Amino acid sequence: ESDMNLINNFLFIALPYVAIVVFLVGAIYRYRATGFKYSSLSSQFLEGGGIYIFAVLFHWGILIVFLGHLIAFLIPDVILAWHSSAVRLIAAEIVIFTFGLGVLIGLAGLFIRRISHPRLRVVTSRMDIVIELLLLAQIVLGLWVALGYRWGYYWFAADLSPYLWSIVKLSPQIEAVSAMPLVIKAHIVWAFVILGMIPFTRLVHFLVAPFHYIWRPYQRVVWYWDRARIRDPKTAWSETRPRNN
C-alpha cells in the first residue's frame, strides 16, 4: 500500500507540477528566443484531396474536445446542474465522443500521410513522430474511457475538476483520482506528459494560433511564375518551374 501511495503521489502531485513548470518555462523561453516564430511548418494543409479532410477533422475535433474538458474544469457546478437532465447528459456524451472519433480519424490520416509522403518526411522531425504517437495514444485512451466509463462529462466535473483545482491552489487532493480505474489514471498522466512536451514540439504553435483562419473565406493559392524573368539569362533563379503539391 505504501508503494502505491508513493506512485500515486508521484503521478498525481509531482508529475503535474513538473509538467506545468516545464510548460511555462519552456514556452516563455521559446517566445523570448524566437519571438512569434512558432510554427507548425507545412503539412500540405492547402493540398487537395484527403489530406484536407483529415486536417479539418483533427483541428475542429481537438478544439471541441479541449473546450469540453476546459468548461467542465472551469465551471463544474454549472455542468453538474446542467447535466442533471439525462437528455442533456446523453447529448453531451454523443457530441464529445463523435468529435473524439473525428480527432482519431483525422490524426491517424495525417500521421500516415506524414510518414508516407516524401515531401512531408523532409519537414518531419523525430519529435513530430513522438508527439503524434503520444496524441494518438491519448485519444485512444479517451475514447476507451468514454466507452467503458459512461457519463464522463458528469463525473469529470464531480471528481476530476476538484482534483485539478486542488493542483492549481497548491493543495493537492488526490484521494478521488487515486481510486479511479487504471485507464482513467493513464489518461490523466498522459495529459500531463503531453503538456510538458508542448514547448519542445510543433504543438507550441497553438499559443499564437491564427484563430482568424477559422472564419476567413476560402482563398486560391497559386504559384508566381513570371515567364519573361525566368527566360532572362540575367535572372539568378532556377529555370525549373515550381510545382504545386
MODELLER restraints for C-alpha pairs under 7 A, 6 or more apart:
rsr = mdl.restraints
at = mdl.atoms
rsr.add(forms.Gaussian(group=physical.xy_distance, feature=features.Distance(at['CA:8:A'], at['CA:178:A']), mean=6.29, stdev=0.5))
rsr.add(forms.Gaussian(group=physical.xy_distance, feature=features.Distance(at['CA:11:A'], at['CA:189:A']), mean=6.55, stdev=0.5))
rsr.add(forms.Gaussian(group=physical.xy_distance, feature=features.Distance(at['CA:12:A'], at['CA:174:A']), mean=6.74, stdev=0.5))
rsr.add(forms.Gaussian(group=physical.xy_distance, feature=features.Distance(at['CA:13:A'], at['CA:172:A']), mean=6.48, stdev=0.5))
rsr.add(forms.Gaussian(group=physical.xy_distance, feature=features.Distance(at['CA:16:A'], at['CA:192:A']), mean=5.81, stdev=0.5))
rsr.add(forms.Gaussian(group=physical.xy_distance, feature=features.Distance(at['CA:19:A'], at['CA:192:A']), mean=5.83, stdev=0.5))
rsr.add(forms.Gaussian(group=physical.xy_distance, feature=features.Distance(at['CA:19:A'], at['CA:193:A']), mean=6.53, stdev=0.5))
rsr.add(forms.Gaussian(group=physical.xy_distance, feature=features.Distance(at['CA:19:A'], at['CA:195:A']), mean=6.09, stdev=0.5))
rsr.add(forms.Gaussian(group=physical.xy_distance, feature=features.Distance(at['CA:19:A'], at['CA:196:A']), mean=4.18, stdev=0.5))
rsr.add(forms.Gaussian(group=physical.xy_distance, feature=features.Distance(at['CA:20:A'], at['CA:196:A']), mean=6.43, stdev=0.5))
rsr.add(forms.Gaussian(group=physical.xy_distance, feature=features.Distance(at['CA:22:A'], at['CA:196:A']), mean=5.52, stdev=0.5))
rsr.add(forms.Gaussian(group=physical.xy_distance, feature=features.Distance(at['CA:23:A'], at['CA:195:A']), mean=6.36, stdev=0.5))
rsr.add(forms.Gaussian(group=physical.xy_distance, feature=features.Distance(at['CA:23:A'], at['CA:196:A']), mean=4.95, stdev=0.5))
rsr.add(forms.Gaussian(group=physical.xy_distance, feature=features.Distance(at['CA:23:A'], at['CA:198:A']), mean=6.61, stdev=0.5))
rsr.add(forms.Gaussian(group=physical.xy_distance, feature=features.Distance(at['CA:23:A'], at['CA:199:A']), mean=6.03, stdev=0.5))
rsr.add(forms.Gaussian(group=physical.xy_distance, feature=features.Distance(at['CA:26:A'], at['CA:199:A']), mean=5.18, stdev=0.5))
rsr.add(forms.Gaussian(group=physical.xy_distance, feature=features.Distance(at['CA:27:A'], at['CA:199:A']), mean=5.15, stdev=0.5))
rsr.add(forms.Gaussian(group=physical.xy_distance, feature=features.Distance(at['CA:38:A'], at['CA:204:A']), mean=6.72, stdev=0.5))
rsr.add(forms.Gaussian(group=physical.xy_distance, feature=features.Distance(at['CA:38:A'], at['CA:205:A']), mean=5.05, stdev=0.5))
rsr.add(forms.Gaussian(group=physical.xy_distance, feature=features.Distance(at['CA:39:A'], at['CA:202:A']), mean=6.38, stdev=0.5))
rsr.add(forms.Gaussian(group=physical.xy_distance, feature=features.Distance(at['CA:39:A'], at['CA:205:A']), mean=5.22, stdev=0.5))
rsr.add(forms.Gaussian(group=physical.xy_distance, feature=features.Distance(at['CA:40:A'], at['CA:202:A']), mean=4.93, stdev=0.5))
rsr.add(forms.Gaussian(group=physical.xy_distance, feature=features.Distance(at['CA:40:A'], at['CA:205:A']), mean=6.00, stdev=0.5))
rsr.add(forms.Gaussian(group=physical.xy_distance, feature=features.Distance(at['CA:43:A'], at['CA:120:A']), mean=6.51, stdev=0.5))
rsr.add(forms.Gaussian(group=physical.xy_distance, feature=features.Distance(at['CA:45:A'], at['CA:51:A']), mean=6.94, stdev=0.5))
rsr.add(forms.Gaussian(group=physical.xy_distance, feature=features.Distance(at['CA:45:A'], at['CA:52:A']), mean=5.92, stdev=0.5))
rsr.add(forms.Gaussian(group=physical.xy_distance, feature=features.Distance(at['CA:45:A'], at['CA:55:A']), mean=6.82, stdev=0.5))
rsr.add(forms.Gaussian(group=physical.xy_distance, feature=features.Distance(at['CA:46:A'], at['CA:52:A']), mean=6.90, stdev=0.5))
rsr.add(forms.Gaussian(group=physical.xy_distance, feature=features.Distance(at['CA:47:A'], at['CA:245:A']), mean=6.21, stdev=0.5))
rsr.add(forms.Gaussian(group=physical.xy_distance, feature=features.Distance(at['CA:51:A'], at['CA:110:A']), mean=6.73, stdev=0.5))
rsr.add(forms.Gaussian(group=physical.xy_distance, feature=features.Distance(at['CA:54:A'], at['CA:106:A']), mean=4.03, stdev=0.5))
rsr.add(forms.Gaussian(group=physical.xy_distance, feature=features.Distance(at['CA:54:A'], at['CA:107:A']), mean=6.82, stdev=0.5))
rsr.add(forms.Gaussian(group=physical.xy_distance, feature=features.Distance(at['CA:54:A'], at['CA:109:A']), mean=5.79, stdev=0.5))
rsr.add(forms.Gaussian(group=physical.xy_distance, feature=features.Distance(at['CA:54:A'], at['CA:110:A']), mean=6.17, stdev=0.5))
rsr.add(forms.Gaussian(group=physical.xy_distance, feature=features.Distance(at['CA:55:A'], at['CA:106:A']), mean=5.99, stdev=0.5))
rsr.add(forms.Gaussian(group=physical.xy_distance, feature=features.Distance(at['CA:55:A'], at['CA:110:A']), mean=6.89, stdev=0.5))
rsr.add(forms.Gaussian(group=physical.xy_distance, feature=features.Distance(at['CA:57:A'], at['CA:102:A']), mean=5.13, stdev=0.5))
rsr.add(forms.Gaussian(group=physical.xy_distance, feature=features.Distance(at['CA:57:A'], at['CA:103:A']), mean=5.81, stdev=0.5))
rsr.add(forms.Gaussian(group=physical.xy_distance, feature=features.Distance(at['CA:57:A'], at['CA:106:A']), mean=4.90, stdev=0.5))
rsr.add(forms.Gaussian(group=physical.xy_distance, feature=features.Distance(at['CA:58:A'], at['CA:102:A']), mean=6.30, stdev=0.5))
rsr.add(forms.Gaussian(group=physical.xy_distance, feature=features.Distance(at['CA:58:A'], at['CA:103:A']), mean=4.36, stdev=0.5))
rsr.add(forms.Gaussian(group=physical.xy_distance, feature=features.Distance(at['CA:58:A'], at['CA:106:A']), mean=4.47, stdev=0.5))
rsr.add(forms.Gaussian(group=physical.xy_distance, feature=features.Distance(at['CA:58:A'], at['CA:107:A']), mean=5.59, stdev=0.5))
rsr.add(forms.Gaussian(group=physical.xy_distance, feature=features.Distance(at['CA:61:A'], at['CA:99:A']), mean=4.69, stdev=0.5))
rsr.add(forms.Gaussian(group=physical.xy_distance, feature=features.Distance(at['CA:61:A'], at['CA:100:A']), mean=6.17, stdev=0.5))
rsr.add(forms.Gaussian(group=physical.xy_distance, feature=features.Distance(at['CA:61:A'], at['CA:102:A']), mean=5.58, stdev=0.5))
rsr.add(forms.Gaussian(group=physical.xy_distance, feature=features.Distance(at['CA:61:A'], at['CA:103:A']), mean=4.93, stdev=0.5))
rsr.add(forms.Gaussian(group=physical.xy_distance, feature=features.Distance(at['CA:62:A'], at['CA:103:A']), mean=5.80, stdev=0.5))
rsr.add(forms.Gaussian(group=physical.xy_distance, feature=features.Distance(at['CA:64:A'], at['CA:99:A']), mean=6.87, stdev=0.5))
rsr.add(forms.Gaussian(group=physical.xy_distance, feature=features.Distance(at['CA:65:A'], at['CA:96:A']), mean=5.99, stdev=0.5))
rsr.add(forms.Gaussian(group=physical.xy_distance, feature=features.Distance(at['CA:65:A'], at['CA:99:A']), mean=6.60, stdev=0.5))
rsr.add(forms.Gaussian(group=physical.xy_distance, feature=features.Distance(at['CA:65:A'], at['CA:100:A']), mean=6.50, stdev=0.5))
rsr.add(forms.Gaussian(group=physical.xy_distance, feature=features.Distance(at['CA:72:A'], at['CA:79:A']), mean=6.19, stdev=0.5))
rsr.add(forms.Gaussian(group=physical.xy_distance, feature=features.Distance(at['CA:72:A'], at['CA:156:A']), mean=6.84, stdev=0.5))
rsr.add(forms.Gaussian(group=physical.xy_distance, feature=features.Distance(at['CA:72:A'], at['CA:157:A']), mean=5.24, stdev=0.5))
rsr.add(forms.Gaussian(group=physical.xy_distance, feature=features.Distance(at['CA:72:A'], at['CA:161:A']), mean=6.97, stdev=0.5))
rsr.add(forms.Gaussian(group=physical.xy_distance, feature=features.Distance(at['CA:73:A'], at['CA:157:A']), mean=6.37, stdev=0.5))
rsr.add(forms.Gaussian(group=physical.xy_distance, feature=features.Distance(at['CA:73:A'], at['CA:161:A']), mean=4.87, stdev=0.5))
rsr.add(forms.Gaussian(group=physical.xy_distance, feature=features.Distance(at['CA:76:A'], at['CA:157:A']), mean=4.58, stdev=0.5))
rsr.add(forms.Gaussian(group=physical.xy_distance, feature=features.Distance(at['CA:76:A'], at['CA:158:A']), mean=6.83, stdev=0.5))
rsr.add(forms.Gaussian(group=physical.xy_distance, feature=features.Distance(at['CA:76:A'], at['CA:161:A']), mean=6.61, stdev=0.5))
rsr.add(forms.Gaussian(group=physical.xy_distance, feature=features.Distance(at['CA:79:A'], at['CA:157:A']), mean=6.70, stdev=0.5))
rsr.add(forms.Gaussian(group=physical.xy_distance, feature=features.Distance(at['CA:80:A'], at['CA:154:A']), mean=6.15, stdev=0.5))
rsr.add(forms.Gaussian(group=physical.xy_distance, feature=features.Distance(at['CA:80:A'], at['CA:157:A']), mean=6.61, stdev=0.5))
rsr.add(forms.Gaussian(group=physical.xy_distance, feature=features.Distance(at['CA:83:A'], at['CA:89:A']), mean=4.92, stdev=0.5))
rsr.add(forms.Gaussian(group=physical.xy_distance, feature=features.Distance(at['CA:83:A'], at['CA:154:A']), mean=6.91, stdev=0.5))
rsr.add(forms.Gaussian(group=physical.xy_distance, feature=features.Distance(at['CA:93:A'], at['CA:151:A']), mean=6.72, stdev=0.5))
rsr.add(forms.Gaussian(group=physical.xy_distance, feature=features.Distance(at['CA:93:A'], at['CA:153:A']), mean=6.92, stdev=0.5))
rsr.add(forms.Gaussian(group=physical.xy_distance, feature=features.Distance(at['CA:97:A'], at['CA:143:A']), mean=6.90, stdev=0.5))
rsr.add(forms.Gaussian(group=physical.xy_distance, feature=features.Distance(at['CA:97:A'], at['CA:146:A']), mean=6.99, stdev=0.5))
rsr.add(forms.Gaussian(group=physical.xy_distance, feature=features.Distance(at['CA:100:A'], at['CA:143:A']), mean=6.83, stdev=0.5))
rsr.add(forms.Gaussian(group=physical.xy_distance, feature=features.Distance(at['CA:104:A'], at['CA:136:A']), mean=6.68, stdev=0.5))
rsr.add(forms.Gaussian(group=physical.xy_distance, feature=features.Distance(at['CA:104:A'], at['CA:139:A']), mean=6.30, stdev=0.5))
rsr.add(forms.Gaussian(group=physical.xy_distance, feature=features.Distance(at['CA:111:A'], at['CA:132:A']), mean=6.99, stdev=0.5))
rsr.add(forms.Gaussian(group=physical.xy_distance, feature=features.Distance(at['CA:114:A'], at['CA:120:A']), mean=5.32, stdev=0.5))
rsr.add(forms.Gaussian(group=physical.xy_distance, feature=features.Distance(at['CA:114:A'], at['CA:121:A']), mean=6.06, stdev=0.5))
rsr.add(forms.Gaussian(group=physical.xy_distance, feature=features.Distance(at['CA:115:A'], at['CA:121:A']), mean=5.95, stdev=0.5))
rsr.add(forms.Gaussian(group=physical.xy_distance, feature=features.Distance(at['CA:127:A'], at['CA:201:A']), mean=6.34, stdev=0.5))
rsr.add(forms.Gaussian(group=physical.xy_distance, feature=features.Distance(at['CA:128:A'], at['CA:201:A']), mean=6.71, stdev=0.5))
rsr.add(forms.Gaussian(group=physical.xy_distance, feature=features.Distance(at['CA:138:A'], at['CA:187:A']), mean=6.24, stdev=0.5))
rsr.add(forms.Gaussian(group=physical.xy_distance, feature=features.Distance(at['CA:138:A'], at['CA:190:A']), mean=6.32, stdev=0.5))
rsr.add(forms.Gaussian(group=physical.xy_distance, feature=features.Distance(at['CA:141:A'], at['CA:183:A']), mean=6.74, stdev=0.5))
rsr.add(forms.Gaussian(group=physical.xy_distance, feature=features.Distance(at['CA:141:A'], at['CA:187:A']), mean=5.77, stdev=0.5))
rsr.add(forms.Gaussian(group=physical.xy_distance, feature=features.Distance(at['CA:142:A'], at['CA:187:A']), mean=6.43, stdev=0.5))
rsr.add(forms.Gaussian(group=physical.xy_distance, feature=features.Distance(at['CA:145:A'], at['CA:183:A']), mean=6.74, stdev=0.5))
rsr.add(forms.Gaussian(group=physical.xy_distance, feature=features.Distance(at['CA:145:A'], at['CA:184:A']), mean=6.32, stdev=0.5))
rsr.add(forms.Gaussian(group=physical.xy_distance, feature=features.Distance(at['CA:146:A'], at['CA:152:A']), mean=6.31, stdev=0.5))
rsr.add(forms.Gaussian(group=physical.xy_distance, feature=features.Distance(at['CA:159:A'], at['CA:176:A']), mean=6.35, stdev=0.5))
rsr.add(forms.Gaussian(group=physical.xy_distance, feature=features.Distance(at['CA:160:A'], at['CA:177:A']), mean=6.83, stdev=0.5))
rsr.add(forms.Gaussian(group=physical.xy_distance, feature=features.Distance(at['CA:163:A'], at['CA:172:A']), mean=6.85, stdev=0.5))
rsr.add(forms.Gaussian(group=physical.xy_distance, feature=features.Distance(at['CA:163:A'], at['CA:173:A']), mean=5.75, stdev=0.5))
rsr.add(forms.Gaussian(group=physical.xy_distance, feature=features.Distance(at['CA:163:A'], at['CA:174:A']), mean=6.24, stdev=0.5))
rsr.add(forms.Gaussian(group=physical.xy_distance, feature=features.Distance(at['CA:166:A'], at['CA:172:A']), mean=4.72, stdev=0.5))
rsr.add(forms.Gaussian(group=physical.xy_distance, feature=features.Distance(at['CA:166:A'], at['CA:173:A']), mean=5.87, stdev=0.5))
rsr.add(forms.Gaussian(group=physical.xy_distance, feature=features.Distance(at['CA:198:A'], at['CA:204:A']), mean=5.39, stdev=0.5))
rsr.add(forms.Gaussian(group=physical.xy_distance, feature=features.Distance(at['CA:229:A'], at['CA:235:A']), mean=6.31, stdev=0.5))
rsr.add(forms.Gaussian(group=physical.xy_distance, feature=features.Distance(at['CA:230:A'], at['CA:237:A']), mean=6.89, stdev=0.5))
rsr.add(forms.Gaussian(group=physical.xy_distance, feature=features.Distance(at['CA:230:A'], at['CA:239:A']), mean=6.15, stdev=0.5))
